Amino acid sequence: MLQSGGTGQAAGADQKQTNQQEQTKPGGAPSLGDLGFTPQQTQADAEMQARLEKRTHMLKIHQTLGLITAIPMAATLITGPQAKAKGKNGETITEPTDANLDFHIALGGLTTAMYFTTAYYSMFAPKIPGVQPKGAIRLHRALEWVHGPGMIVTPVLGIMAYKQENSGEKVHGIASYHGTAAWVTAGAYGASIVAVSWPIHWKFWEGR
């Protein structure tokens, strides 16, 4: 009986020593559960971190593509006059060459495609609950309501103008505002880039 009891005590001592060794072995850092965090809390934090990382990544792509899009947009504006028929009423109308027209249309198509690709990365970036745009970002967002519709209206007016010129007509009616729409759109787009990229911050917008 004494031998059996001694064996039990020895086994208990061995188990206690094993537990102590496991607790003190290298690399046995306390888990988040040991620190009082529930599984729900740790999972929520992990999800939020993943959301923030994805949003940051997509907005960086948005910013890069936005700057690149400004290049074909500027080129489209520059080639605009070469794609326009010249001459007043009662005078001989000089039609633009096919090469000038095709080049201008290609630049316009490239600009439109890149613009909406750029917009995609902003629109579908994960949203962070409770975060509201401030300062320059607020201005950047407000200008979207100008250059966004402009990037829809401008190509439509351009197609109308192209059809009129292809028919040997001088551009007229609402299609004649194609150039104006393009300049307004480009101006708002450029201002939205400056709002978030310019090194001088406008105090008025920073305080709002």
Backbone as CSV, one residue per row, in Angstrom:
resi,resn,N_x,N_y,N_z,CA_x,CA_y,CA_z,C_x,C_y,C_z
1,MET,0.827,-1.214,0.000,0.000,0.000,0.000,0.850,1.248,0.000
2,LEU,1.942,1.229,0.821,2.823,2.391,0.859,3.549,2.566,-0.462
3,GLN,3.872,1.438,-1.064,4.570,1.500,-2.349,3.670,2.093,-3.428
4,SER,2.391,1.686,-3.395,1.440,2.205,-4.389,1.235,3.689,-4.213
5,GLY,1.124,4.139,-2.971,0.949,5.572,-2.722,2.152,6.345,-3.170
6,GLY,3.329,5.773,-2.925,4.547,6.466,-3.356,4.613,6.599,-4.852
7,THR,4.141,5.575,-5.528,4.134,5.620,-7.004,3.197,6.704,-7.511
8,GLY,2.027,6.816,-6.854,1.056,7.846,-7.261,1.593,9.230,-7.044
9,GLN,2.260,9.419,-5.889,2.836,10.739,-5.603,3.933,11.087,-6.601
10,ALA,4.739,10.058,-6.945,5.817,10.300,-7.906,5.261,10.674,-9.274
11,ALA,4.176,9.972,-9.657,3.555,10.276,-10.955,2.991,11.685,-10.972
12,GLY,2.367,12.082,-9.839,1.821,13.434,-9.757,2.908,14.483,-9.821
13,ALA,4.038,14.190,-9.170,5.163,15.138,-9.208,5.727,15.263,-10.605
14,ASP,5.811,14.120,-11.315,6.316,14.140,-12.695,5.399,14.958,-13.594
15,GLN,4.068,14.792,-13.416,3.104,15.533,-14.236,3.200,17.018,-13.981
16,LYS,3.354,17.384,-12.682,3.469,18.803,-12.327,4.722,19.416,-12.926
17,GLN,5.829,18.622,-12.879,7.086,19.110,-13.435,6.979,19.286,-14.951
18,THR,6.278,18.357,-15.613,6.073,18.445,-17.067,5.291,19.689,-17.432
19,ASN,4.223,19.979,-16.665,3.411,21.174,-16.925,4.221,22.450,-16.763
20,GLN,5.081,22.464,-15.715,5.917,23.638,-15.486,6.913,23.833,-16.615
21,GLN,7.456,22.704,-17.134,8.406,22.794,-18.240,7.735,23.317,-19.500
22,GLU,6.488,22.871,-19.745,5.748,23.336,-20.929,5.457,24.819,-20.844
23,GLN,5.186,25.286,-19.608,4.866,26.702,-19.446,6.099,27.584,-19.583
24,THR,7.254,27.027,-19.238,8.471,27.848,-19.249,9.360,27.564,-20.439
25,LYS,8.959,26.674,-21.367,9.823,26.349,-22.491,9.921,27.538,-23.432
26,PRO,11.046,27.662,-24.155,11.255,28.808,-25.051,10.158,28.888,-26.101
27,GLY,9.779,30.098,-26.444,8.767,30.305,-27.476,7.353,30.187,-26.971
28,GLY,7.169,29.933,-25.694,5.827,29.788,-25.150,5.216,31.130,-24.805
29,ALA,5.138,32.057,-25.798,4.577,33.388,-25.564,3.089,33.286,-25.302
30,PRO,2.545,34.158,-24.477,1.107,34.089,-24.179,0.284,34.378,-25.433
31,SER,-0.802,33.655,-25.568,-1.685,33.870,-26.710,-2.612,35.042,-26.432
32,LEU,-3.378,35.471,-27.491,-4.342,36.556,-27.296,-5.426,36.146,-26.312
33,GLY,-5.738,34.830,-26.265,-6.705,34.337,-25.303,-6.200,34.487,-23.880
34,ASP,-4.878,34.242,-23.699,-4.279,34.412,-22.373,-4.346,35.862,-21.912
35,LEU,-4.335,36.784,-22.886,-4.352,38.207,-22.551,-5.763,38.751,-22.357
36,GLY,-6.767,37.885,-22.496,-8.135,38.302,-22.207,-8.974,38.631,-23.427
37,PHE,-8.442,38.419,-24.667,-9.211,38.696,-25.870,-10.050,37.469,-26.227
38,THR,-11.313,37.696,-26.548,-12.171,36.606,-26.970,-11.907,36.282,-28.439
39,PRO,-12.265,35.074,-28.907,-12.093,34.735,-30.330,-12.809,35.709,-31.254
40,GLN,-13.991,36.203,-30.820,-14.734,37.163,-31.646,-13.952,38.457,-31.820
41,GLN,-13.305,38.907,-30.753,-12.545,40.159,-30.821,-11.317,40.009,-31.707
42,THR,-10.605,38.911,-31.566,-9.395,38.726,-32.376,-9.750,38.547,-33.839
43,GLN,-10.858,37.886,-34.138,-11.279,37.714,-35.516,-11.684,39.043,-36.129
44,ALA,-12.379,39.878,-35.361,-12.800,41.192,-35.854,-11.583,42.050,-36.178
45,ASP,-10.571,42.003,-35.317,-9.359,42.781,-35.551,-8.648,42.321,-36.817
46,ALA,-8.601,41.011,-37.019,-7.942,40.462,-38.207,-8.691,40.884,-39.473
47,GLU,-10.020,40.867,-39.408,-10.823,41.274,-40.555,-10.632,42.755,-40.858
48,MET,-10.585,43.576,-39.818,-10.386,45.005,-40.015,-9.012,45.292,-40.607
49,GLN,-7.988,44.573,-40.129,-6.645,44.769,-40.660,-6.583,44.387,-42.133
50,ALA,-7.241,43.281,-42.485,-7.271,42.854,-43.888,-8.016,43.868,-44.740
51,ARG,-9.084,44.412,-44.191,-9.862,45.430,-44.917,-9.029,46.692,-45.153
52,LEU,-8.306,47.121,-44.124,-7.460,48.310,-44.247,-6.355,48.101,-45.276
53,GLU,-5.749,46.912,-45.251,-4.658,46.624,-46.191,-5.173,46.602,-47.631
54,LYS,-6.346,45.993,-47.828,-6.914,45.937,-49.176,-7.302,47.331,-49.659
55,ARG,-7.879,48.134,-48.766,-8.273,49.495,-49.143,-7.038,50.324,-49.508
56,THR,-5.989,50.219,-48.701,-4.760,50.960,-48.982,-4.177,50.560,-50.331
57,HIS,-4.161,49.255,-50.596,-3.610,48.753,-51.862,-4.404,49.270,-53.055
58,MET,-5.734,49.208,-52.967,-6.574,49.635,-54.089,-6.500,51.142,-54.310
59,LEU,-6.400,51.912,-53.226,-6.320,53.363,-53.378,-4.963,53.797,-53.929
60,LYS,-3.917,53.028,-53.649,-2.615,53.325,-54.253,-2.658,53.104,-55.758
61,ILE,-3.329,52.027,-56.173,-3.504,51.774,-57.611,-4.346,52.880,-58.230
62,HIS,-5.399,53.286,-57.525,-6.267,54.378,-57.994,-5.461,55.653,-58.215
63,GLN,-4.587,55.971,-57.271,-3.786,57.187,-57.382,-2.806,57.103,-58.550
64,THR,-2.156,55.958,-58.704,-1.188,55.783,-59.789,-1.862,55.864,-61.151
65,LEU,-2.972,55.141,-61.305,-3.692,55.173,-62.583,-4.261,56.558,-62.870
66,GLY,-4.664,57.257,-61.811,-5.195,58.610,-61.997,-4.169,59.541,-62.596
67,LEU,-2.946,59.449,-62.124,-1.868,60.288,-62.664,-1.543,59.894,-64.105
68,ILE,-1.538,58.583,-64.383,-1.242,58.119,-65.746,-2.339,58.551,-66.712
69,THR,-3.595,58.504,-66.254,-4.735,58.874,-67.108,-4.650,60.327,-67.558
70,ALA,-4.020,61.177,-66.755,-3.900,62.592,-67.111,-3.089,62.785,-68.397
71,ILE,-2.223,61.824,-68.728,-1.376,61.963,-69.929,-2.204,61.855,-71.212
72,PRO,-2.947,60.741,-71.444,-3.765,60.691,-72.657,-4.878,61.737,-72.659
73,MET,-5.343,62.134,-71.471,-6.378,63.172,-71.412,-5.844,64.492,-71.958
74,ALA,-4.622,64.853,-71.558,-4.009,66.084,-72.058,-3.751,65.986,-73.558
75,ALA,-3.307,64.807,-74.005,-3.037,64.619,-75.436,-4.325,64.719,-76.253
76,THR,-5.424,64.239,-75.696,-6.717,64.332,-76.391,-7.138,65.787,-76.560
77,LEU,-6.923,66.593,-75.528,-7.252,68.020,-75.624,-6.387,68.713,-76.663
78,ILE,-5.111,68.356,-76.696,-4.184,68.999,-77.632,-4.540,68.668,-79.078
79,THR,-4.951,67.419,-79.318,-5.267,67.008,-80.691,-6.688,67.393,-81.107
80,GLY,-7.470,67.917,-80.170,-8.845,68.289,-80.480,-8.988,69.252,-81.651
81,PRO,-8.239,70.374,-81.666,-8.372,71.324,-82.779,-8.044,70.725,-84.144
82,GLN,-7.117,69.734,-84.180,-6.757,69.108,-85.453,-7.852,68.176,-85.973
83,ALA,-8.777,67.801,-85.085,-9.857,66.902,-85.472,-11.154,67.657,-85.724
84,LYS,-11.042,68.977,-85.793,-12.231,69.813,-85.958,-12.230,70.479,-87.329
85,ALA,-13.407,70.486,-87.976,-13.535,71.158,-89.275,-13.367,72.654,-89.084
86,LYS,-12.705,73.289,-90.036,-12.427,74.721,-89.916,-13.124,75.479,-91.031
87,GLY,-13.585,76.658,-90.684,-14.280,77.487,-91.660,-15.582,78.015,-91.095
88,LYS,-15.963,79.206,-91.527,-17.198,79.820,-91.061,-18.285,79.672,-92.116
89,ASN,-19.500,80.037,-91.731,-20.615,79.978,-92.672,-20.324,80.845,-93.882
90,GLY,-20.565,80.282,-95.072,-20.314,81.015,-96.301,-18.910,80.814,-96.833
91,GLU,-18.059,80.143,-96.060,-16.695,79.863,-96.493,-16.539,78.368,-96.778
92,THR,-15.459,78.034,-97.449,-15.170,76.626,-97.706,-14.743,75.948,-96.401
93,ILE,-15.417,74.875,-96.083,-15.114,74.159,-94.847,-13.941,73.210,-95.094
94,THR,-12.925,73.319,-94.283,-11.774,72.425,-94.381,-11.959,71.280,-93.397
95,GLU,-12.132,70.088,-93.933,-12.361,68.923,-93.080,-11.040,68.410,-92.507
96,PRO,-11.049,67.877,-91.304,-9.830,67.289,-90.745,-9.459,66.005,-91.497
97,THR,-8.202,65.670,-91.483,-7.779,64.440,-92.154,-8.243,63.228,-91.351
98,ASP,-8.350,62.100,-92.058,-8.757,60.866,-91.379,-7.757,60.486,-90.291
99,ALA,-6.490,60.748,-90.562,-5.456,60.403,-89.579,-5.640,61.202,-88.293
100,ASN,-5.915,62.504,-88.432,-6.123,63.338,-87.247,-7.361,62.908,-86.465
101,LEU,-8.421,62.597,-87.212,-9.646,62.153,-86.565,-9.431,60.832,-85.813
102,ASP,-8.811,59.866,-86.502,-8.600,58.548,-85.898,-7.701,58.645,-84.663
103,PHE,-6.673,59.480,-84.755,-5.749,59.631,-83.631,-6.463,60.250,-82.425
104,HIS,-7.260,61.266,-82.692,-8.005,61.932,-81.616,-9.007,60.971,-80.982
105,ILE,-9.699,60.201,-81.805,-10.681,59.245,-81.295,-9.993,58.158,-80.462
106,ALA,-8.845,57.687,-80.944,-8.114,56.651,-80.207,-7.668,57.167,-78.846
107,LEU,-7.181,58.401,-78.806,-6.774,58.984,-77.524,-7.970,59.158,-76.591
108,GLY,-9.089,59.582,-77.165,-10.298,59.742,-76.360,-10.776,58.418,-75.787
109,GLY,-10.727,57.367,-76.606,-11.132,56.044,-76.140,-10.210,55.525,-75.045
110,LEU,-8.894,55.748,-75.224,-7.931,55.319,-74.218,-8.156,56.064,-72.904
111,THR,-8.398,57.366,-73.007,-8.644,58.179,-71.809,-9.885,57.688,-71.061
112,THR,-10.945,57.430,-71.800,-12.190,56.965,-71.182,-11.996,55.620,-70.482
113,ALA,-11.317,54.692,-71.157,-11.094,53.370,-70.578,-10.246,53.463,-69.306
114,MET,-9.196,54.264,-69.344,-8.328,54.392,-68.177,-9.037,55.119,-67.039
115,TYR,-9.863,56.100,-67.399,-10.593,56.854,-66.372,-11.498,55.931,-65.561
116,PHE,-12.281,55.106,-66.251,-13.227,54.259,-65.536,-12.527,53.093,-64.838
117,THR,-11.366,52.683,-65.344,-10.568,51.696,-64.613,-10.054,52.307,-63.313
118,THR,-9.604,53.555,-63.399,-9.147,54.278,-62.211,-10.277,54.427,-61.203
119,ALA,-11.461,54.787,-61.696,-12.622,54.973,-60.815,-13.009,53.666,-60.126
120,TYR,-12.828,52.552,-60.817,-13.176,51.247,-60.247,-12.440,51.004,-58.934
121,TYR,-11.146,51.315,-58.905,-10.343,51.036,-57.711,-10.725,51.935,-56.532
122,SER,-11.353,53.062,-56.815,-11.839,53.916,-55.739,-13.223,53.480,-55.277
123,MET,-14.091,53.188,-56.231,-15.472,52.840,-55.908,-15.581,51.521,-55.144
124,PHE,-14.723,50.549,-55.496,-14.852,49.220,-54.911,-13.800,48.922,-53.842
125,ALA,-13.043,49.947,-53.443,-12.147,49.766,-52.302,-13.001,49.580,-51.049
126,PRO,-12.634,48.651,-50.160,-13.440,48.414,-48.946,-13.622,49.699,-48.139
127,LYS,-14.834,49.918,-47.683,-15.138,51.097,-46.879,-14.885,50.803,-45.400
128,ILE,-14.413,51.811,-44.680,-14.164,51.686,-43.245,-15.327,52.365,-42.514
129,PRO,-16.108,51.632,-41.739,-17.276,52.214,-41.055,-16.885,53.384,-40.152
130,GLY,-17.680,54.440,-40.237,-17.476,55.588,-39.354,-16.432,56.581,-39.808
131,VAL,-15.756,56.303,-40.930,-14.710,57.210,-41.419,-15.307,58.127,-42.485
132,GLN,-15.214,59.428,-42.275,-15.747,60.422,-43.205,-14.598,61.201,-43.848
133,PRO,-14.704,61.510,-45.159,-13.636,62.275,-45.817,-13.512,63.678,-45.245
134,LYS,-12.270,64.146,-45.117,-12.014,65.485,-44.593,-10.975,66.189,-45.457
135,GLY,-10.931,67.505,-45.309,-9.894,68.299,-45.950,-9.851,68.136,-47.446
136,ALA,-8.641,67.879,-47.960,-8.434,67.781,-49.405,-9.195,66.609,-50.009
137,ILE,-9.358,65.528,-49.246,-10.096,64.372,-49.751,-11.551,64.747,-50.010
138,ARG,-12.082,65.624,-49.177,-13.463,66.068,-49.355,-13.613,66.841,-50.666
139,LEU,-12.648,67.704,-50.963,-12.669,68.433,-52.233,-12.495,67.466,-53.402
140,HIS,-11.590,66.514,-53.238,-11.341,65.502,-54.265,-12.630,64.760,-54.608
141,ARG,-13.377,64.392,-53.565,-14.640,63.680,-53.768,-15.693,64.580,-54.415
142,ALA,-15.725,65.842,-54.011,-16.731,66.761,-54.565,-16.530,66.953,-56.069
143,LEU,-15.271,67.011,-56.503,-14.967,67.222,-57.918,-15.331,66.018,-58.774
144,GLU,-15.516,64.870,-58.142,-15.949,63.689,-58.889,-17.306,63.918,-59.543
145,TRP,-18.125,64.773,-58.907,-19.460,65.041,-59.442,-19.410,65.943,-60.666
146,VAL,-18.228,66.456,-60.980,-18.060,67.260,-62.195,-17.396,66.422,-63.283
147,HIS,-16.210,65.878,-62.982,-15.510,65.150,-64.048,-16.105,63.763,-64.318
148,GLY,-16.858,63.199,-63.344,-17.505,61.904,-63.577,-18.554,61.990,-64.687
149,PRO,-19.586,62.833,-64.513,-20.558,63.001,-65.599,-19.913,63.525,-66.881
150,GLY,-18.867,64.360,-66.714,-18.180,64.895,-67.890,-17.557,63.808,-68.743
151,MET,-17.053,62.746,-68.091,-16.438,61.661,-68.833,-17.467,60.777,-69.526
152,ILE,-18.731,60.981,-69.214,-19.806,60.290,-69.932,-20.327,61.168,-71.068
153,VAL,-20.554,62.441,-70.745,-21.118,63.374,-71.728,-20.144,63.661,-72.856
154,THR,-18.870,63.868,-72.534,-17.882,64.257,-73.553,-17.765,63.228,-74.679
155,PRO,-17.588,61.925,-74.388,-17.516,60.961,-75.496,-18.805,60.896,-76.324
156,VAL,-19.959,61.044,-75.656,-21.232,61.006,-76.382,-21.317,62.165,-77.373
157,LEU,-20.956,63.357,-76.912,-20.957,64.521,-77.812,-19.906,64.358,-78.908
158,GLY,-18.803,63.728,-78.562,-17.758,63.494,-79.562,-18.234,62.565,-80.667
159,ILE,-18.972,61.525,-80.310,-19.514,60.603,-81.321,-20.498,61.323,-82.226
160,MET,-21.326,62.184,-81.610,-22.274,62.965,-82.404,-21.548,63.889,-83.372
161,ALA,-20.494,64.536,-82.875,-19.719,65.442,-83.732,-19.038,64.680,-84.853
162,TYR,-18.534,63.498,-84.542,-17.856,62.674,-85.552,-18.821,62.288,-86.674
163,LYS,-20.035,61.903,-86.297,-21.029,61.511,-87.306,-21.394,62.692,-88.200
164,GLN,-21.509,63.872,-87.595,-21.844,65.063,-88.394,-20.721,65.394,-89.377
165,GLU,-19.485,65.307,-88.922,-18.356,65.605,-89.799,-18.202,64.540,-90.876
166,ASN,-18.501,63.300,-90.523,-18.429,62.223,-91.518,-19.464,62.403,-92.610
167,SER,-20.538,63.117,-92.277,-21.595,63.378,-93.269,-21.303,64.642,-94.070
168,GLY,-20.143,65.246,-93.843,-19.771,66.456,-94.557,-20.386,67.705,-93.973
169,GLU,-20.913,67.609,-92.770,-21.538,68.762,-92.131,-20.560,69.429,-91.166
170,LYS,-20.797,70.698,-90.918,-20.067,71.371,-89.850,-20.761,71.004,-88.536
171,VAL,-19.986,70.749,-87.516,-20.561,70.326,-86.244,-21.525,71.396,-85.738
172,HIS,-22.713,70.972,-85.350,-23.726,71.927,-84.921,-24.556,71.317,-83.787
173,GLY,-25.436,72.141,-83.232,-26.314,71.678,-82.161,-25.536,71.360,-80.885
174,ILE,-26.066,70.430,-80.112,-25.446,70.098,-78.836,-24.052,69.490,-79.017
175,ALA,-23.821,68.882,-80.192,-22.516,68.281,-80.464,-21.404,69.323,-80.490
176,SER,-21.756,70.579,-80.757,-20.746,71.638,-80.812,-20.162,71.952,-79.434
177,TYR,-20.788,71.415,-78.374,-20.274,71.638,-77.025,-19.304,70.532,-76.584
178,HIS,-18.937,69.689,-77.514,-18.005,68.605,-77.199,-16.691,69.146,-76.627
179,GLY,-16.131,70.142,-77.271,-14.870,70.724,-76.810,-15.009,71.378,-75.443
180,THR,-16.106,72.109,-75.241,-16.334,72.770,-73.949,-16.447,71.747,-72.833
181,ALA,-17.214,70.686,-73.099,-17.382,69.631,-72.097,-16.039,68.985,-71.774
182,ALA,-15.213,68.803,-72.796,-13.900,68.178,-72.599,-13.008,69.038,-71.702
183,TRP,-13.006,70.351,-71.943,-12.160,71.251,-71.147,-12.648,71.352,-69.703
184,VAL,-13.956,71.411,-69.507,-14.500,71.467,-68.145,-14.157,70.172,-67.390
185,THR,-14.320,69.050,-68.083,-14.007,67.754,-67.471,-12.539,67.663,-67.098
186,ALA,-11.672,68.052,-68.021,-10.230,67.993,-67.765,-9.829,68.949,-66.647
187,GLY,-10.463,70.125,-66.595,-10.156,71.079,-65.539,-10.515,70.543,-64.161
188,ALA,-11.708,69.935,-64.067,-12.141,69.368,-62.784,-11.263,68.179,-62.401
189,TYR,-10.871,67.397,-63.394,-10.018,66.234,-63.134,-8.641,66.678,-62.638
190,GLY,-8.086,67.683,-63.304,-6.793,68.202,-62.869,-6.848,68.784,-61.465
191,ALA,-7.939,69.496,-61.170,-8.095,70.082,-59.829,-8.205,69.005,-58.758
192,SER,-8.850,67.888,-59.088,-8.989,66.803,-58.115,-7.641,66.150,-57.832
193,ILE,-6.755,66.125,-58.836,-5.407,65.584,-58.628,-4.597,66.533,-57.751
194,VAL,-4.692,67.826,-58.071,-3.950,68.830,-57.298,-4.398,68.821,-55.834
195,ALA,-5.690,68.600,-55.609,-6.242,68.646,-54.242,-5.571,67.644,-53.315
196,VAL,-5.186,66.485,-53.845,-4.594,65.449,-52.990,-3.096,65.260,-53.223
197,SER,-2.537,65.964,-54.212,-1.131,65.771,-54.535,-0.283,67.014,-54.319
198,TRP,-0.908,68.192,-54.358,-0.157,69.442,-54.275,0.493,69.574,-52.894
199,PRO,1.788,69.947,-52.837,2.457,70.033,-51.528,1.948,71.147,-50.630
200,ILE,1.292,72.137,-51.210,0.744,73.229,-50.403,-0.700,72.888,-50.056
201,HIS,-0.991,72.723,-48.771,-2.348,72.367,-48.351,-3.171,73.629,-48.113
202,TRP,-4.370,73.609,-48.622,-5.254,74.760,-48.461,-5.871,74.715,-47.071
203,LYS,-5.596,75.742,-46.272,-6.085,75.770,-44.895,-7.598,75.720,-44.822
204,PHE,-8.248,76.320,-45.830,-9.714,76.336,-45.818,-10.258,74.919,-45.811
205,TRP,-9.688,74.062,-46.663,-10.202,72.701,-46.767,-9.705,71.831,-45.637
206,GLU,-8.509,72.137,-45.100,-8.000,71.346,-43.998,-8.871,71.487,-42.751
207,GLY,-9.453,72.651,-42.588,-10.228,72.917,-41.381,-11.658,72.418,-41.450
208,ARG,-12.067,71.857,-42.574,-13.457,71.459,-42.724,-13.593,69.943,-42.562
